[in-house]
Amino acid sequence: MVIGRRHVTTLMKQMGLEVIYRRPNTSKPATGHKIYPYLLRKLAVTRPNQVWATDITYIPMARGFVYLVAIVDWFTRRMLA
């Protein structure tokens, strides 16, 4: 059975489902914010625990969201936390 986009939209409204979209332009800096220099440009990473990287994001859930944080060692490329 093949159904169209409009029928899917109607069914989603009847079931109370909503689509979660990414918000556009969230990575663009605001005017007036200071731009910091990249301090690791000429650094040679030669041993563990010399440079760590971190990232944080959130995951939407049925009721709210949860945060996901990752800390990675650049030399070994292992997940620290």
Phi and psi restraints in degrees (range 20) as a CNS / XPLOR table:
assign (resid 1 and name C) (resid 2 and name N)
       (resid 2 and name CA) (resid 2 and name C) 1.0 -107.7 20.0 2
assign (resid 2 and name N) (resid 2 and name CA)
       (resid 2 and name C) (resid 3 and name N) 1.0 130.1 20.0 2
assign (resid 2 and name C) (resid 3 and name N)
       (resid 3 and name CA) (resid 3 and name C) 1.0 -125.1 20.0 2
assign (resid 3 and name N) (resid 3 and name CA)
       (resid 3 and name C) (resid 4 and name N) 1.0 159.3 20.0 2
assign (resid 3 and name C) (resid 4 and name N)
       (resid 4 and name CA) (resid 4 and name C) 1.0 -94.8 20.0 2
assign (resid 4 and name N) (resid 4 and name CA)
       (resid 4 and name C) (resid 5 and name N) 1.0 175.6 20.0 2
assign (resid 4 and name C) (resid 5 and name N)
       (resid 5 and name CA) (resid 5 and name C) 1.0 -62.7 20.0 2
assign (resid 5 and name N) (resid 5 and name CA)
       (resid 5 and name C) (resid 6 and name N) 1.0 -40.4 20.0 2
assign (resid 5 and name C) (resid 6 and name N)
       (resid 6 and name CA) (resid 6 and name C) 1.0 -65.4 20.0 2
assign (resid 6 and name N) (resid 6 and name CA)
       (resid 6 and name C) (resid 7 and name N) 1.0 -38.9 20.0 2
assign (resid 6 and name C) (resid 7 and name N)
       (resid 7 and name CA) (resid 7 and name C) 1.0 -66.2 20.0 2
assign (resid 7 and name N) (resid 7 and name CA)
       (resid 7 and name C) (resid 8 and name N) 1.0 -39.4 20.0 2
assign (resid 7 and name C) (resid 8 and name N)
       (resid 8 and name CA) (resid 8 and name C) 1.0 -62.5 20.0 2
assign (resid 8 and name N) (resid 8 and name CA)
       (resid 8 and name C) (resid 9 and name N) 1.0 -42.5 20.0 2
assign (resid 8 and name C) (resid 9 and name N)
       (resid 9 and name CA) (resid 9 and name C) 1.0 -61.0 20.0 2
assign (resid 9 and name N) (resid 9 and name CA)
       (resid 9 and name C) (resid 10 and name N) 1.0 -43.5 20.0 2
assign (resid 9 and name C) (resid 10 and name N)
       (resid 10 and name CA) (resid 10 and name C) 1.0 -62.5 20.0 2
assign (resid 10 and name N) (resid 10 and name CA)
       (resid 10 and name C) (resid 11 and name N) 1.0 -44.7 20.0 2
assign (resid 10 and name C) (resid 11 and name N)
       (resid 11 and name CA) (resid 11 and name C) 1.0 -63.9 20.0 2
assign (resid 11 and name N) (resid 11 and name CA)
       (resid 11 and name C) (resid 12 and name N) 1.0 -39.2 20.0 2
assign (resid 11 and name C) (resid 12 and name N)
       (resid 12 and name CA) (resid 12 and name C) 1.0 -65.1 20.0 2
assign (resid 12 and name N) (resid 12 and name CA)
       (resid 12 and name C) (resid 13 and name N) 1.0 -38.9 20.0 2
assign (resid 12 and name C) (resid 13 and name N)
       (resid 13 and name CA) (resid 13 and name C) 1.0 -64.6 20.0 2
assign (resid 13 and name N) (resid 13 and name CA)
       (resid 13 and name C) (resid 14 and name N) 1.0 -40.5 20.0 2
assign (resid 13 and name C) (resid 14 and name N)
       (resid 14 and name CA) (resid 14 and name C) 1.0 -65.1 20.0 2
assign (resid 14 and name N) (resid 14 and name CA)
       (resid 14 and name C) (resid 15 and name N) 1.0 -35.1 20.0 2
assign (resid 14 and name C) (resid 15 and name N)
       (resid 15 and name CA) (resid 15 and name C) 1.0 -87.1 20.0 2
assign (resid 15 and name N) (resid 15 and name CA)
       (resid 15 and name C) (resid 16 and name N) 1.0 -7.2 20.0 2
assign (resid 15 and name C) (resid 16 and name N)
       (resid 16 and name CA) (resid 16 and name C) 1.0 77.2 20.0 2
assign (resid 16 and name N) (resid 16 and name CA)
       (resid 16 and name C) (resid 17 and name N) 1.0 27.6 20.0 2
assign (resid 16 and name C) (resid 17 and name N)
       (resid 17 and name CA) (resid 17 and name C) 1.0 -95.0 20.0 2
assign (resid 17 and name N) (resid 17 and name CA)
       (resid 17 and name C) (resid 18 and name N) 1.0 143.0 20.0 2
assign (resid 17 and name C) (resid 18 and name N)
       (resid 18 and name CA) (resid 18 and name C) 1.0 -128.3 20.0 2
assign (resid 18 and name N) (resid 18 and name CA)
       (resid 18 and name C) (resid 19 and name N) 1.0 147.2 20.0 2
assign (resid 18 and name C) (resid 19 and name N)
       (resid 19 and name CA) (resid 19 and name C) 1.0 -87.0 20.0 2
assign (resid 19 and name N) (resid 19 and name CA)
       (resid 19 and name C) (resid 20 and name N) 1.0 138.9 20.0 2
assign (resid 19 and name C) (resid 20 and name N)
       (resid 20 and name CA) (resid 20 and name C) 1.0 -100.1 20.0 2
assign (resid 20 and name N) (resid 20 and name CA)
       (resid 20 and name C) (resid 21 and name N) 1.0 117.3 20.0 2
assign (resid 20 and name C) (resid 21 and name N)
       (resid 21 and name CA) (resid 21 and name C) 1.0 -105.3 20.0 2
assign (resid 21 and name N) (resid 21 and name CA)
       (resid 21 and name C) (resid 22 and name N) 1.0 153.9 20.0 2
assign (resid 21 and name C) (resid 22 and name N)
       (resid 22 and name CA) (resid 22 and name C) 1.0 -73.0 20.0 2
assign (resid 22 and name N) (resid 22 and name CA)
       (resid 22 and name C) (resid 23 and name N) 1.0 144.0 20.0 2
assign (resid 22 and name C) (resid 23 and name N)
       (resid 23 and name CA) (resid 23 and name C) 1.0 -82.6 20.0 2
assign (resid 23 and name N) (resid 23 and name CA)
       (resid 23 and name C) (resid 24 and name N) 1.0 135.9 20.0 2
assign (resid 23 and name C) (resid 24 and name N)
       (resid 24 and name CA) (resid 24 and name C) 1.0 -74.8 20.0 2
assign (resid 24 and name N) (resid 24 and name CA)
       (resid 24 and name C) (resid 25 and name N) 1.0 152.5 20.0 2
assign (resid 24 and name C) (resid 25 and name N)
       (resid 25 and name CA) (resid 25 and name C) 1.0 60.0 20.0 2
assign (resid 25 and name N) (resid 25 and name CA)
       (resid 25 and name C) (resid 26 and name N) 1.0 34.2 20.0 2
assign (resid 25 and name C) (resid 26 and name N)
       (resid 26 and name CA) (resid 26 and name C) 1.0 -78.7 20.0 2
assign (resid 26 and name N) (resid 26 and name CA)
       (resid 26 and name C) (resid 27 and name N) 1.0 -14.0 20.0 2
assign (resid 26 and name C) (resid 27 and name N)
       (resid 27 and name CA) (resid 27 and name C) 1.0 -97.5 20.0 2
assign (resid 27 and name N) (resid 27 and name CA)
       (resid 27 and name C) (resid 28 and name N) 1.0 -2.0 20.0 2
assign (resid 27 and name C) (resid 28 and name N)
       (resid 28 and name CA) (resid 28 and name C) 1.0 -79.9 20.0 2
assign (resid 28 and name N) (resid 28 and name CA)
       (resid 28 and name C) (resid 29 and name N) 1.0 131.2 20.0 2
assign (resid 28 and name C) (resid 29 and name N)
       (resid 29 and name CA) (resid 29 and name C) 1.0 -71.2 20.0 2
assign (resid 29 and name N) (resid 29 and name CA)
       (resid 29 and name C) (resid 30 and name N) 1.0 150.2 20.0 2
assign (resid 29 and name C) (resid 30 and name N)
       (resid 30 and name CA) (resid 30 and name C) 1.0 -77.9 20.0 2
assign (resid 30 and name N) (resid 30 and name CA)
       (resid 30 and name C) (resid 31 and name N) 1.0 151.7 20.0 2
assign (resid 30 and name C) (resid 31 and name N)
       (resid 31 and name CA) (resid 31 and name C) 1.0 -67.5 20.0 2
assign (resid 31 and name N) (resid 31 and name CA)
       (resid 31 and name C) (resid 32 and name N) 1.0 139.3 20.0 2
assign (resid 31 and name C) (resid 32 and name N)
       (resid 32 and name CA) (resid 32 and name C) 1.0 93.5 20.0 2
assign (resid 32 and name N) (resid 32 and name CA)
       (resid 32 and name C) (resid 33 and name N) 1.0 -12.6 20.0 2
assign (resid 32 and name C) (resid 33 and name N)
       (resid 33 and name CA) (resid 33 and name C) 1.0 -78.6 20.0 2
assign (resid 33 and name N) (resid 33 and name CA)
       (resid 33 and name C) (resid 34 and name N) 1.0 142.4 20.0 2
assign (resid 33 and name C) (resid 34 and name N)
       (resid 34 and name CA) (resid 34 and name C) 1.0 -72.5 20.0 2
assign (resid 34 and name N) (resid 34 and name CA)
       (resid 34 and name C) (resid 35 and name N) 1.0 139.1 20.0 2
assign (resid 34 and name C) (resid 35 and name N)
       (resid 35 and name CA) (resid 35 and name C) 1.0 -101.8 20.0 2
assign (resid 35 and name N) (resid 35 and name CA)
       (resid 35 and name C) (resid 36 and name N) 1.0 118.5 20.0 2
assign (resid 35 and name C) (resid 36 and name N)
       (resid 36 and name CA) (resid 36 and name C) 1.0 -88.1 20.0 2
assign (resid 36 and name N) (resid 36 and name CA)
       (resid 36 and name C) (resid 37 and name N) 1.0 147.8 20.0 2
assign (resid 36 and name C) (resid 37 and name N)
       (resid 37 and name CA) (resid 37 and name C) 1.0 -73.9 20.0 2
assign (resid 37 and name N) (resid 37 and name CA)
       (resid 37 and name C) (resid 38 and name N) 1.0 154.9 20.0 2
assign (resid 37 and name C) (resid 38 and name N)
       (resid 38 and name CA) (resid 38 and name C) 1.0 -81.9 20.0 2
assign (resid 38 and name N) (resid 38 and name CA)
       (resid 38 and name C) (resid 39 and name N) 1.0 107.5 20.0 2
assign (resid 38 and name C) (resid 39 and name N)
       (resid 39 and name CA) (resid 39 and name C) 1.0 -80.2 20.0 2
assign (resid 39 and name N) (resid 39 and name CA)
       (resid 39 and name C) (resid 40 and name N) 1.0 -13.8 20.0 2
assign (resid 39 and name C) (resid 40 and name N)
       (resid 40 and name CA) (resid 40 and name C) 1.0 -101.9 20.0 2
assign (resid 40 and name N) (resid 40 and name CA)
       (resid 40 and name C) (resid 41 and name N) 1.0 12.7 20.0 2
assign (resid 40 and name C) (resid 41 and name N)
       (resid 41 and name CA) (resid 41 and name C) 1.0 -58.7 20.0 2
assign (resid 41 and name N) (resid 41 and name CA)
       (resid 41 and name C) (resid 42 and name N) 1.0 -46.5 20.0 2
assign (resid 41 and name C) (resid 42 and name N)
       (resid 42 and name CA) (resid 42 and name C) 1.0 -106.0 20.0 2
assign (resid 42 and name N) (resid 42 and name CA)
       (resid 42 and name C) (resid 43 and name N) 1.0 16.7 20.0 2
assign (resid 42 and name C) (resid 43 and name N)
       (resid 43 and name CA) (resid 43 and name C) 1.0 -89.6 20.0 2
assign (resid 43 and name N) (resid 43 and name CA)
       (resid 43 and name C) (resid 44 and name N) 1.0 128.0 20.0 2
assign (resid 43 and name C) (resid 44 and name N)
       (resid 44 and name CA) (resid 44 and name C) 1.0 -90.1 20.0 2
assign (resid 44 and name N) (resid 44 and name CA)
       (resid 44 and name C) (resid 45 and name N) 1.0 117.9 20.0 2
assign (resid 44 and name C) (resid 45 and name N)
       (resid 45 and name CA) (resid 45 and name C) 1.0 -84.9 20.0 2
assign (resid 45 and name N) (resid 45 and name CA)
       (resid 45 and name C) (resid 46 and name N) 1.0 109.2 20.0 2
assign (resid 45 and name C) (resid 46 and name N)
       (resid 46 and name CA) (resid 46 and name C) 1.0 -118.4 20.0 2
assign (resid 46 and name N) (resid 46 and name CA)
       (resid 46 and name C) (resid 47 and name N) 1.0 -3.4 20.0 2
assign (resid 46 and name C) (resid 47 and name N)
       (resid 47 and name CA) (resid 47 and name C) 1.0 -152.2 20.0 2
assign (resid 47 and name N) (resid 47 and name CA)
       (resid 47 and name C) (resid 48 and name N) 1.0 157.3 20.0 2
assign (resid 47 and name C) (resid 48 and name N)
       (resid 48 and name CA) (resid 48 and name C) 1.0 -65.0 20.0 2
assign (resid 48 and name N) (resid 48 and name CA)
       (resid 48 and name C) (resid 49 and name N) 1.0 156.3 20.0 2
assign (resid 48 and name C) (resid 49 and name N)
       (resid 49 and name CA) (resid 49 and name C) 1.0 62.3 20.0 2
assign (resid 49 and name N) (resid 49 and name CA)
       (resid 49 and name C) (resid 50 and name N) 1.0 19.1 20.0 2
assign (resid 49 and name C) (resid 50 and name N)
       (resid 50 and name CA) (resid 50 and name C) 1.0 -88.0 20.0 2
assign (resid 50 and name N) (resid 50 and name CA)
       (resid 50 and name C) (resid 51 and name N) 1.0 -42.4 20.0 2
assign (resid 50 and name C) (resid 51 and name N)
       (resid 51 and name CA) (resid 51 and name C) 1.0 -136.7 20.0 2
assign (resid 51 and name N) (resid 51 and name CA)
       (resid 51 and name C) (resid 52 and name N) 1.0 130.1 20.0 2
assign (resid 51 and name C) (resid 52 and name N)
       (resid 52 and name CA) (resid 52 and name C) 1.0 -115.9 20.0 2
assign (resid 52 and name N) (resid 52 and name CA)
       (resid 52 and name C) (resid 53 and name N) 1.0 153.3 20.0 2
assign (resid 52 and name C) (resid 53 and name N)
       (resid 53 and name CA) (resid 53 and name C) 1.0 -125.4 20.0 2
assign (resid 53 and name N) (resid 53 and name CA)
       (resid 53 and name C) (resid 54 and name N) 1.0 150.4 20.0 2
assign (resid 53 and name C) (resid 54 and name N)
       (resid 54 and name CA) (resid 54 and name C) 1.0 -136.8 20.0 2
assign (resid 54 and name N) (resid 54 and name CA)
       (resid 54 and name C) (resid 55 and name N) 1.0 152.4 20.0 2
assign (resid 54 and name C) (resid 55 and name N)
       (resid 55 and name CA) (resid 55 and name C) 1.0 -145.0 20.0 2
assign (resid 55 and name N) (resid 55 and name CA)
       (resid 55 and name C) (resid 56 and name N) 1.0 144.8 20.0 2
assign (resid 55 and name C) (resid 56 and name N)
       (resid 56 and name CA) (resid 56 and name C) 1.0 -133.9 20.0 2
assign (resid 56 and name N) (resid 56 and name CA)
       (resid 56 and name C) (resid 57 and name N) 1.0 137.4 20.0 2
assign (resid 56 and name C) (resid 57 and name N)
       (resid 57 and name CA) (resid 57 and name C) 1.0 -147.1 20.0 2
assign (resid 57 and name N) (resid 57 and name CA)
       (resid 57 and name C) (resid 58 and name N) 1.0 170.0 20.0 2
assign (resid 57 and name C) (resid 58 and name N)
       (resid 58 and name CA) (resid 58 and name C) 1.0 -123.4 20.0 2
assign (resid 58 and name N) (resid 58 and name CA)
       (resid 58 and name C) (resid 59 and name N) 1.0 149.8 20.0 2
assign (resid 58 and name C) (resid 59 and name N)
       (resid 59 and name CA) (resid 59 and name C) 1.0 -115.6 20.0 2
assign (resid 59 and name N) (resid 59 and name CA)
       (resid 59 and name C) (resid 60 and name N) 1.0 120.6 20.0 2
assign (resid 59 and name C) (resid 60 and name N)
       (resid 60 and name CA) (resid 60 and name C) 1.0 -67.4 20.0 2
assign (resid 60 and name N) (resid 60 and name CA)
       (resid 60 and name C) (resid 61 and name N) 1.0 137.2 20.0 2
assign (resid 60 and name C) (resid 61 and name N)
       (resid 61 and name CA) (resid 61 and name C) 1.0 -120.4 20.0 2
assign (resid 61 and name N) (resid 61 and name CA)
       (resid 61 and name C) (resid 62 and name N) 1.0 179.2 20.0 2
assign (resid 61 and name C) (resid 62 and name N)
       (resid 62 and name CA) (resid 62 and name C) 1.0 -61.6 20.0 2
assign (resid 62 and name N) (resid 62 and name CA)
       (resid 62 and name C) (resid 63 and name N) 1.0 -38.9 20.0 2
assign (resid 62 and name C) (resid 63 and name N)
       (resid 63 and name CA) (resid 63 and name C) 1.0 -124.4 20.0 2
assign (resid 63 and name N) (resid 63 and name CA)
       (resid 63 and name C) (resid 64 and name N) 1.0 84.6 20.0 2
assign (resid 63 and name C) (resid 64 and name N)
       (resid 64 and name CA) (resid 64 and name C) 1.0 97.2 20.0 2
assign (resid 64 and name N) (resid 64 and name CA)
       (resid 64 and name C) (resid 65 and name N) 1.0 -141.5 20.0 2
assign (resid 64 and name C) (resid 65 and name N)
       (resid 65 and name CA) (resid 65 and name C) 1.0 -155.9 20.0 2
assign (resid 65 and name N) (resid 65 and name CA)
       (resid 65 and name C) (resid 66 and name N) 1.0 166.6 20.0 2
assign (resid 65 and name C) (resid 66 and name N)
       (resid 66 and name CA) (resid 66 and name C) 1.0 -126.5 20.0 2
assign (resid 66 and name N) (resid 66 and name CA)
       (resid 66 and name C) (resid 67 and name N) 1.0 152.0 20.0 2
assign (resid 66 and name C) (resid 67 and name N)
       (resid 67 and name CA) (resid 67 and name C) 1.0 -91.5 20.0 2
assign (resid 67 and name N) (resid 67 and name CA)
       (resid 67 and name C) (resid 68 and name N) 1.0 143.5 20.0 2
assign (resid 67 and name C) (resid 68 and name N)
       (resid 68 and name CA) (resid 68 and name C) 1.0 -122.5 20.0 2
assign (resid 68 and name N) (resid 68 and name CA)
       (resid 68 and name C) (resid 69 and name N) 1.0 120.8 20.0 2
assign (resid 68 and name C) (resid 69 and name N)
       (resid 69 and name CA) (resid 69 and name C) 1.0 -120.0 20.0 2
assign (resid 69 and name N) (resid 69 and name CA)
       (resid 69 and name C) (resid 70 and name N) 1.0 135.5 20.0 2
assign (resid 69 and name C) (resid 70 and name N)
       (resid 70 and name CA) (resid 70 and name C) 1.0 -128.4 20.0 2
assign (resid 70 and name N) (resid 70 and name CA)
       (resid 70 and name C) (resid 71 and name N) 1.0 134.7 20.0 2
assign (resid 70 and name C) (resid 71 and name N)
       (resid 71 and name CA) (resid 71 and name C) 1.0 -121.6 20.0 2
assign (resid 71 and name N) (resid 71 and name CA)
       (resid 71 and name C) (resid 72 and name N) 1.0 122.9 20.0 2
assign (resid 71 and name C) (resid 72 and name N)
       (resid 72 and name CA) (resid 72 and name C) 1.0 -123.5 20.0 2
assign (resid 72 and name N) (resid 72 and name CA)
       (resid 72 and name C) (resid 73 and name N) 1.0 137.6 20.0 2
assign (resid 72 and name C) (resid 73 and name N)
       (resid 73 and name CA) (resid 73 and name C) 1.0 -83.5 20.0 2
assign (resid 73 and name N) (resid 73 and name CA)
       (resid 73 and name C) (resid 74 and name N) 1.0 124.9 20.0 2
assign (resid 73 and name C) (resid 74 and name N)
       (resid 74 and name CA) (resid 74 and name C) 1.0 -66.8 20.0 2
assign (resid 74 and name N) (resid 74 and name CA)
       (resid 74 and name C) (resid 75 and name N) 1.0 -35.6 20.0 2
assign (resid 74 and name C) (resid 75 and name N)
       (resid 75 and name CA) (resid 75 and name C) 1.0 -72.9 20.0 2
assign (resid 75 and name N) (resid 75 and name CA)
       (resid 75 and name C) (resid 76 and name N) 1.0 -50.5 20.0 2
assign (resid 75 and name C) (resid 76 and name N)
       (resid 76 and name CA) (resid 76 and name C) 1.0 -87.8 20.0 2
assign (resid 76 and name N) (resid 76 and name CA)
       (resid 76 and name C) (resid 77 and name N) 1.0 -15.5 20.0 2
assign (resid 76 and name C) (resid 77 and name N)
       (resid 77 and name CA) (resid 77 and name C) 1.0 57.0 20.0 2
assign (resid 77 and name N) (resid 77 and name CA)
       (resid 77 and name C) (resid 78 and name N) 1.0 35.2 20.0 2
assign (resid 77 and name C) (resid 78 and name N)
       (resid 78 and name CA) (resid 78 and name C) 1.0 -102.0 20.0 2
assign (resid 78 and name N) (resid 78 and name CA)
       (resid 78 and name C) (resid 79 and name N) 1.0 148.4 20.0 2
assign (resid 78 and name C) (resid 79 and name N)
       (resid 79 and name CA) (resid 79 and name C) 1.0 -77.6 20.0 2
assign (resid 79 and name N) (resid 79 and name CA)
       (resid 79 and name C) (resid 80 and name N) 1.0 120.3 20.0 2
assign (resid 79 and name C) (resid 80 and name N)
       (resid 80 and name CA) (resid 80 and name C) 1.0 -89.3 20.0 2
assign (resid 80 and name N) (resid 80 and name CA)
       (resid 80 and name C) (resid 81 and name N) 1.0 -37.9 20.0 2
